[in-house]
Amino acid sequence: MKNTAKTNVARPDVYSRITDIMIAELERGVRPWVQPWSTAHVGRHVSRPLRFNGEPYSGINVLLLWSEATTRGYSSTMWMTFRQALELGGNVRKGETGSMVVYANRIKKTETDGNGEDVERNIPFLKAYMVFNLEQLEGLPEEYGSQQDAPPVKSIERLAQADAFFRATGAVIRHGGNQAFYATGADIIQMPPIEAFRDIESYYATLAHEEIHWAGAAHRLNRDLSRYAKDRSERAREELIAELGAVFLAADLGLVPELEPRADHASYLASWLAVLKNDKRFIVQAAAQAQRAVGYLHDLRPDRSLVAA
């Protein structure tokens, strides 16, 4: 019981720390999940943050490390713990400070219900730990030094990947008009013509956003979209999930779109701030839902090896 109590006390603090980071960015009018494409990273190969072994981070850790990389000016996408750096023969440079990431898991707790029966519950928790960017480290093997200068993926290859990816999902996509949206009743995605976008990659980023909505349909991942049209708060929540999912997908596919704020999303900033301030867990939950939708879309591919890491 003593250890459980400590877990219950620590859990809200981690959620609050994460949420406070996102709120601070939104209050500056910046969407932290879009920042990597509005900096000097444009033109390079953009990907999710990577662990020391090349495995990509997922969920809320993507947002945390993208935000840290932008704020601190790191161009490397690789991160590792102090211990991992030591095990590779390197070390953290003197004076460097780490960046927070979290580990999510569940603990089992047995309680007695009103009938005197023992009931086992799974209680989710987050544990925070610190990682360091490759640019904060020294003494690592040569292959880690070359990671910073990875050549960009050729544009034609990225576009071919995007075409193959979205075709494999099987979503019905119609083109015309000047709006992008997912119609739940007809179960179709409506997109403006490709020529209406600033560049082809922005088209794919917008399509990724709509495919995250599409993946949430009742007969797929079953996110509750029933109040989307009637409840502004619920609409803002779903739009945040779709925004996060779109940038995760863009990174997976090696896309570097401009990702300018959509006119309809600029109005969501106040709603997102209100939701985050009232619910410290929502940004973590939204990132998890976005990650789940991205994973669902990836699993529809017959050959997942064509997807960028």
C-alpha positions as a Markdown table, in Angstrom:
| # | Residue | x | y | z |
|---|---|---|---|---|
| 1 | Met | 0.0 | 0.0 | 0.0 |
| 2 | Lys | 2.9 | 2.4 | 0.7 |
| 3 | Asn | 4.3 | 2.1 | -2.8 |
| 4 | Thr | 0.9 | 2.5 | -4.3 |
| 5 | Ala | 0.3 | 5.7 | -2.4 |
| 6 | Lys | 3.6 | 7.1 | -3.7 |
| 7 | Thr | 2.5 | 6.2 | -7.2 |
| 8 | Asn | -0.8 | 8.0 | -6.8 |
| 9 | Val | 0.9 | 11.1 | -5.5 |
| 10 | Ala | 3.6 | 11.3 | -8.3 |
| 11 | Arg | 1.2 | 10.5 | -11.2 |
| 12 | Pro | -0.6 | 13.9 | -11.4 |
| 13 | Asp | 2.7 | 15.8 | -11.1 |
| 14 | Val | 4.0 | 14.1 | -14.3 |
| 15 | Tyr | 0.8 | 14.8 | -16.2 |
| 16 | Ser | 0.8 | 18.4 | -14.9 |
| 17 | Arg | 4.5 | 19.0 | -16.0 |
| 18 | Ile | 3.7 | 17.7 | -19.5 |
| 19 | Thr | 0.5 | 19.8 | -19.8 |
| 20 | Asp | 2.2 | 22.9 | -18.5 |
| 21 | Ile | 4.8 | 22.6 | -21.4 |
| 22 | Met | 2.0 | 22.4 | -24.0 |
| 23 | Ile | 0.0 | 25.2 | -22.4 |
| 24 | Ala | 3.0 | 27.6 | -22.4 |
| 25 | Glu | 3.5 | 27.0 | -26.1 |
| 26 | Leu | -0.2 | 27.4 | -27.0 |
| 27 | Glu | -0.4 | 30.6 | -24.9 |
| 28 | Arg | 2.4 | 32.0 | -27.2 |
| 29 | Gly | 0.1 | 31.1 | -30.1 |
| 30 | Val | 2.4 | 28.2 | -31.2 |
| 31 | Arg | 1.3 | 24.7 | -31.8 |
| 32 | Pro | 4.2 | 22.7 | -30.3 |
| 33 | Trp | 3.5 | 19.7 | -32.5 |
| 34 | Val | 4.1 | 21.8 | -35.7 |
| 35 | Gln | 7.3 | 23.5 | -34.7 |
| 36 | Pro | 9.8 | 21.1 | -36.4 |
| 37 | Trp | 8.6 | 22.2 | -39.8 |
| 38 | Ser | 8.8 | 25.9 | -39.1 |
| 39 | Thr | 12.5 | 26.0 | -38.2 |
| 40 | Ala | 15.9 | 25.3 | -39.8 |
| 41 | His | 14.9 | 21.6 | -40.0 |
| 42 | Val | 13.0 | 22.3 | -43.2 |
| 43 | Gly | 14.7 | 20.7 | -46.1 |
| 44 | Arg | 16.3 | 18.0 | -44.0 |
| 45 | His | 15.0 | 14.5 | -43.4 |
| 46 | Val | 12.3 | 15.0 | -40.7 |
| 47 | Ser | 11.5 | 12.1 | -38.5 |
| 48 | Arg | 10.2 | 11.2 | -35.1 |
| 49 | Pro | 12.7 | 11.5 | -32.3 |
| 50 | Leu | 14.8 | 8.3 | -32.1 |
| 51 | Arg | 16.1 | 6.2 | -29.2 |
| 52 | Phe | 19.8 | 5.3 | -29.1 |
| 53 | Asn | 19.0 | 2.0 | -30.9 |
| 54 | Gly | 17.2 | 3.8 | -33.8 |
| 55 | Glu | 13.7 | 2.9 | -32.5 |
| 56 | Pro | 11.3 | 5.9 | -32.8 |
| 57 | Tyr | 9.6 | 7.4 | -29.8 |
| 58 | Ser | 5.8 | 7.5 | -29.8 |
| 59 | Gly | 2.9 | 9.3 | -28.3 |
| 60 | Ile | 3.4 | 12.2 | -26.0 |
| 61 | Asn | 7.2 | 11.7 | -26.0 |
| 62 | Val | 7.3 | 12.8 | -29.7 |
| 63 | Leu | 5.8 | 16.1 | -28.7 |
| 64 | Leu | 8.0 | 16.6 | -25.7 |
| 65 | Leu | 11.2 | 15.9 | -27.7 |
| 66 | Trp | 10.2 | 17.9 | -30.8 |
| 67 | Ser | 9.5 | 20.8 | -28.5 |
| 68 | Glu | 12.8 | 20.4 | -26.7 |
| 69 | Ala | 14.8 | 20.1 | -30.0 |
| 70 | Thr | 13.2 | 23.3 | -31.3 |
| 71 | Thr | 13.6 | 25.3 | -28.1 |
| 72 | Arg | 17.3 | 24.3 | -27.7 |
| 73 | Gly | 18.2 | 24.3 | -31.4 |
| 74 | Tyr | 19.1 | 20.7 | -31.8 |
| 75 | Ser | 19.2 | 19.3 | -35.4 |
| 76 | Ser | 19.9 | 15.7 | -34.3 |
| 77 | Thr | 16.9 | 13.4 | -33.8 |
| 78 | Met | 18.6 | 10.9 | -31.5 |
| 79 | Trp | 18.2 | 10.9 | -27.7 |
| 80 | Met | 19.6 | 8.6 | -25.0 |
| 81 | Thr | 19.8 | 8.3 | -21.2 |
| 82 | Phe | 23.0 | 9.1 | -19.2 |
| 83 | Arg | 23.5 | 5.3 | -18.6 |
| 84 | Gln | 23.0 | 4.5 | -22.3 |
| 85 | Ala | 25.7 | 7.0 | -23.3 |
| 86 | Leu | 28.1 | 5.5 | -20.8 |
| 87 | Glu | 27.4 | 2.0 | -22.0 |
| 88 | Leu | 28.3 | 3.1 | -25.5 |
| 89 | Gly | 31.6 | 4.6 | -24.3 |
| 90 | Gly | 30.5 | 8.2 | -24.3 |
| 91 | Asn | 29.3 | 10.7 | -21.7 |
| 92 | Val | 27.2 | 13.8 | -21.2 |
| 93 | Arg | 29.1 | 17.1 | -21.7 |
| 94 | Lys | 29.6 | 19.1 | -18.5 |
| 95 | Gly | 26.8 | 21.6 | -17.8 |
| 96 | Glu | 24.3 | 19.9 | -20.0 |
| 97 | Thr | 20.7 | 19.3 | -18.7 |
| 98 | Gly | 18.4 | 16.5 | -19.7 |
| 99 | Ser | 14.9 | 16.6 | -21.3 |
| 100 | Met | 11.9 | 14.8 | -19.8 |
| 101 | Val | 10.3 | 11.8 | -21.4 |
| 102 | Val | 7.8 | 9.4 | -19.8 |
| 103 | Tyr | 7.2 | 5.7 | -19.5 |
| 104 | Ala | 3.6 | 4.6 | -19.4 |
| 105 | Asn | 2.4 | 1.4 | -17.8 |
| 106 | Arg | -0.3 | 0.0 | -15.5 |
| 107 | Ile | -0.2 | -1.5 | -12.0 |
| 108 | Lys | -2.6 | -4.0 | -10.7 |
| 109 | Lys | -4.4 | -3.2 | -7.5 |
| 110 | Thr | -6.9 | -5.5 | -5.6 |
| 111 | Glu | -9.8 | -3.8 | -3.9 |
| 112 | Thr | -12.9 | -5.0 | -2.0 |
| 113 | Asp | -16.2 | -4.0 | -3.6 |
| 114 | Gly | -19.5 | -3.4 | -2.0 |
| 115 | Asn | -20.3 | -7.1 | -1.9 |
| 116 | Gly | -17.1 | -8.0 | -0.2 |
| 117 | Glu | -15.6 | -9.5 | -3.3 |
| 118 | Asp | -12.0 | -8.9 | -4.3 |
| 119 | Val | -11.8 | -6.9 | -7.6 |
| 120 | Glu | -8.6 | -6.4 | -9.5 |
| 121 | Arg | -8.1 | -3.0 | -11.2 |
| 122 | Asn | -5.5 | -1.9 | -13.7 |
| 123 | Ile | -4.4 | 1.6 | -12.8 |
| 124 | Pro | -2.4 | 3.6 | -15.5 |
| 125 | Phe | 0.6 | 5.6 | -14.4 |
| 126 | Leu | 3.4 | 7.7 | -15.9 |
| 127 | Lys | 7.0 | 7.7 | -14.8 |
| 128 | Ala | 9.3 | 10.5 | -15.9 |
| 129 | Tyr | 13.0 | 10.2 | -16.7 |
| 130 | Met | 15.6 | 12.3 | -18.5 |
| 131 | Val | 17.3 | 11.9 | -21.8 |
| 132 | Phe | 20.0 | 13.8 | -23.7 |
| 133 | Asn | 20.2 | 14.8 | -27.3 |
| 134 | Leu | 23.1 | 13.4 | -29.3 |
| 135 | Glu | 24.5 | 17.0 | -29.6 |
| 136 | Gln | 24.9 | 17.1 | -25.8 |
| 137 | Leu | 27.1 | 14.0 | -25.8 |
| 138 | Glu | 30.7 | 13.3 | -26.5 |
| 139 | Gly | 33.0 | 10.2 | -26.9 |
| 140 | Leu | 30.4 | 8.1 | -28.7 |
| 141 | Pro | 31.4 | 5.7 | -31.5 |
| 142 | Glu | 31.7 | 7.2 | -35.0 |
| 143 | Glu | 28.5 | 5.9 | -36.4 |
| 144 | Tyr | 26.5 | 8.1 | -33.9 |
| 145 | Gly | 28.3 | 11.2 | -35.1 |
| 146 | Ser | 27.2 | 10.7 | -38.7 |
| 147 | Gln | 23.5 | 10.5 | -37.6 |
| 148 | Gln | 23.3 | 14.3 | -37.5 |
| 149 | Asp | 24.2 | 14.7 | -41.1 |
| 150 | Ala | 21.9 | 12.1 | -42.6 |
| 151 | Pro | 21.1 | 13.0 | -46.2 |
| 152 | Pro | 17.5 | 14.1 | -46.9 |
| 153 | Val | 15.2 | 11.6 | -48.6 |
| 154 | Lys | 14.6 | 12.4 | -52.2 |
| 155 | Ser | 11.3 | 14.2 | -52.8 |
| 156 | Ile | 10.1 | 11.7 | -55.4 |
| 157 | Glu | 10.7 | 8.8 | -53.0 |
| 158 | Arg | 8.7 | 10.5 | -50.2 |
| 159 | Leu | 5.8 | 11.2 | -52.5 |
| 160 | Ala | 5.8 | 7.7 | -53.8 |
| 161 | Gln | 5.7 | 6.4 | -50.2 |
| 162 | Ala | 2.8 | 8.7 | -49.4 |
| 163 | Asp | 0.8 | 7.6 | -52.5 |
| 164 | Ala | 1.3 | 3.9 | -51.6 |
| 165 | Phe | 0.5 | 4.5 | -47.9 |
| 166 | Phe | -2.8 | 6.3 | -48.4 |
| 167 | Arg | -3.9 | 4.0 | -51.2 |
| 168 | Ala | -3.3 | 1.0 | -48.9 |
| 169 | Thr | -5.7 | 2.3 | -46.3 |
| 170 | Gly | -8.7 | 1.8 | -48.6 |
| 171 | Ala | -10.3 | 5.1 | -47.6 |
| 172 | Val | -12.6 | 6.6 | -50.2 |
| 173 | Ile | -11.2 | 10.0 | -51.1 |
| 174 | Arg | -13.1 | 12.4 | -53.3 |
| 175 | His | -11.6 | 15.7 | -54.7 |
| 176 | Gly | -13.4 | 19.0 | -55.3 |
| 177 | Gly | -14.4 | 22.2 | -53.6 |
| 178 | Asn | -12.2 | 24.2 | -51.2 |
| 179 | Gln | -12.6 | 22.3 | -48.0 |
| 180 | Ala | -11.0 | 19.2 | -46.4 |
| 181 | Phe | -13.2 | 17.0 | -44.1 |
| 182 | Tyr | -14.2 | 13.5 | -43.2 |
| 183 | Ala | -18.0 | 12.8 | -43.6 |
| 184 | Thr | -19.0 | 10.3 | -41.0 |
| 185 | Gly | -22.3 | 9.4 | -42.6 |
| 186 | Ala | -21.0 | 8.7 | -46.1 |
| 187 | Asp | -17.7 | 7.4 | -44.6 |
| 188 | Ile | -15.7 | 9.4 | -47.2 |
| 189 | Ile | -12.8 | 11.9 | -47.1 |
| 190 | Gln | -13.4 | 15.1 | -49.1 |
| 191 | Met | -10.2 | 16.9 | -50.3 |
| 192 | Pro | -9.7 | 20.0 | -52.4 |
| 193 | Pro | -7.7 | 19.4 | -55.7 |
| 194 | Ile | -4.0 | 18.9 | -55.2 |
| 195 | Glu | -3.4 | 22.1 | -57.3 |
| 196 | Ala | -5.1 | 24.1 | -54.5 |
| 197 | Phe | -2.3 | 23.4 | -52.0 |
| 198 | Arg | 0.9 | 25.4 | -51.6 |
| 199 | Asp | 2.9 | 22.2 | -52.3 |
| 200 | Ile | 2.3 | 18.5 | -52.8 |
| 201 | Glu | 3.6 | 17.6 | -49.3 |
| 202 | Ser | 1.0 | 20.0 | -47.7 |
| 203 | Tyr | -1.7 | 18.1 | -49.6 |
| 204 | Tyr | -0.5 | 14.8 | -48.0 |
| 205 | Ala | -0.3 | 16.3 | -44.6 |
| 206 | Thr | -3.9 | 17.5 | -44.9 |
| 207 | Leu | -4.9 | 14.1 | -46.1 |
| 208 | Ala | -3.2 | 12.5 | -43.2 |
| 209 | His | -5.2 | 14.7 | -40.8 |
| 210 | Glu | -8.5 | 13.5 | -42.4 |
| 211 | Glu | -7.4 | 9.9 | -42.4 |
| 212 | Ile | -6.9 | 10.1 | -38.6 |
| 213 | His | -10.5 | 11.2 | -38.4 |
| 214 | Trp | -11.4 | 8.3 | -40.8 |
| 215 | Ala | -9.6 | 5.8 | -38.6 |
| 216 | Gly | -11.7 | 6.9 | -35.6 |
| 217 | Ala | -15.0 | 5.8 | -37.1 |
| 218 | Ala | -17.2 | 3.4 | -35.1 |
| 219 | His | -16.5 | 0.4 | -37.2 |
| 220 | Arg | -12.7 | 1.1 | -37.0 |
| 221 | Leu | -11.2 | 2.4 | -33.7 |
| 222 | Asn | -14.6 | 3.6 | -32.4 |
| 223 | Arg | -13.7 | 7.0 | -31.1 |
| 224 | Asp | -16.9 | 8.8 | -30.2 |
| 225 | Leu | -17.5 | 11.2 | -33.0 |
| 226 | Ser | -21.2 | 11.6 | -32.3 |
| 227 | Arg | -20.9 | 15.0 | -30.7 |
| 228 | Tyr | -18.3 | 16.4 | -33.1 |
| 229 | Ala | -20.8 | 18.7 | -34.9 |
| 230 | Lys | -22.7 | 19.8 | -31.8 |
| 231 | Asp | -20.2 | 20.3 | -29.1 |
| 232 | Arg | -17.3 | 22.7 | -29.7 |
| 233 | Ser | -15.3 | 21.3 | -26.9 |
| 234 | Glu | -15.6 | 17.7 | -28.2 |
| 235 | Arg | -14.8 | 19.0 | -31.7 |
| 236 | Ala | -11.6 | 20.7 | -30.4 |
| 237 | Arg | -10.6 | 17.4 | -28.7 |
| 238 | Glu | -11.0 | 15.4 | -31.9 |
| 239 | Glu | -9.2 | 18.0 | -34.0 |
| 240 | Leu | -6.3 | 17.9 | -31.6 |
| 241 | Ile | -6.1 | 14.1 | -32.0 |
| 242 | Ala | -6.1 | 14.5 | -35.8 |
| 243 | Glu | -3.5 | 17.2 | -35.7 |
| 244 | Leu | -1.1 | 15.1 | -33.6 |
| 245 | Gly | -1.8 | 12.0 | -35.8 |
| 246 | Ala | -1.1 | 14.0 | -39.0 |
| 247 | Val | 2.3 | 15.2 | -37.8 |
| 248 | Phe | 3.2 | 11.7 | -36.6 |
| 249 | Leu | 2.4 | 10.3 | -40.0 |
| 250 | Ala | 4.2 | 13.1 | -41.8 |
| 251 | Ala | 7.3 | 12.2 | -39.8 |
| 252 | Asp | 6.9 | 8.5 | -40.5 |
| 253 | Leu | 6.5 | 9.1 | -44.3 |
| 254 | Gly | 9.5 | 11.6 | -44.5 |
| 255 | Leu | 7.2 | 14.5 | -45.5 |
| 256 | Val | 8.2 | 18.1 | -44.8 |
| 257 | Pro | 5.1 | 20.1 | -45.4 |
| 258 | Glu | 4.7 | 23.8 | -44.5 |
| 259 | Leu | 1.9 | 22.9 | -42.2 |
| 260 | Glu | 0.5 | 26.4 | -41.9 |
| 261 | Pro | -2.4 | 26.7 | -39.4 |
| 262 | Arg | -5.7 | 25.9 | -41.1 |
| 263 | Ala | -8.2 | 28.7 | -40.8 |
| 264 | Asp | -10.6 | 26.5 | -38.9 |
| 265 | His | -7.9 | 25.4 | -36.5 |
| 266 | Ala | -6.8 | 28.9 | -35.5 |
| 267 | Ser | -10.1 | 29.2 | -33.7 |
| 268 | Tyr | -9.4 | 26.0 | -31.7 |
| 269 | Leu | -6.4 | 27.5 | -29.8 |
| 270 | Ala | -8.7 | 28.9 | -27.0 |
| 271 | Ser | -10.6 | 25.7 | -26.8 |
| 272 | Trp | -7.4 | 23.6 | -26.6 |
| 273 | Leu | -6.1 | 25.8 | -23.8 |
| 274 | Ala | -9.4 | 25.5 | -21.9 |
| 275 | Val | -9.4 | 21.7 | -22.3 |
| 276 | Leu | -5.8 | 21.3 | -21.2 |
| 277 | Lys | -6.2 | 23.6 | -18.2 |
| 278 | Asn | -9.3 | 21.7 | -17.0 |
| 279 | Asp | -7.9 | 18.2 | -17.8 |
| 280 | Lys | -4.2 | 17.6 | -17.1 |
| 281 | Arg | -4.3 | 14.2 | -18.7 |
| 282 | Phe | -5.8 | 15.1 | -22.0 |
| 283 | Ile | -2.7 | 15.9 | -24.0 |
| 284 | Val | -1.2 | 12.5 | -23.0 |
| 285 | Gln | -4.5 | 10.8 | -23.9 |
| 286 | Ala | -4.8 | 12.7 | -27.2 |
| 287 | Ala | -1.3 | 11.7 | -28.2 |
| 288 | Ala | -2.0 | 8.1 | -27.3 |
| 289 | Gln | -5.2 | 8.1 | -29.4 |
| 290 | Ala | -3.3 | 9.7 | -32.3 |
| 291 | Gln | -0.6 | 7.1 | -32.0 |
| 292 | Arg | -3.2 | 4.4 | -32.0 |
| 293 | Ala | -4.8 | 5.8 | -35.2 |
| 294 | Val | -1.4 | 6.0 | -36.9 |
| 295 | Gly | -0.6 | 2.4 | -35.9 |
| 296 | Tyr | -4.0 | 1.3 | -37.3 |
| 297 | Leu | -3.3 | 3.0 | -40.6 |
| 298 | His | 0.2 | 1.5 | -40.8 |
| 299 | Asp | -1.2 | -2.0 | -40.2 |
| 300 | Leu | -3.4 | -1.6 | -43.3 |
| 301 | Arg | -0.2 | -1.7 | -45.5 |
| 302 | Pro | 0.6 | -5.0 | -47.1 |
| 303 | Asp | 4.4 | -4.1 | -46.9 |
| 304 | Arg | 5.2 | -1.9 | -43.9 |
| 305 | Ser | 8.9 | -2.0 | -44.8 |
| 306 | Leu | 8.3 | 0.8 | -47.2 |
| 307 | Val | 7.5 | 3.2 | -44.4 |
| 308 | Ala | 10.2 | 5.5 | -43.3 |
| 309 | Ala | 11.5 | 5.0 | -39.7 |
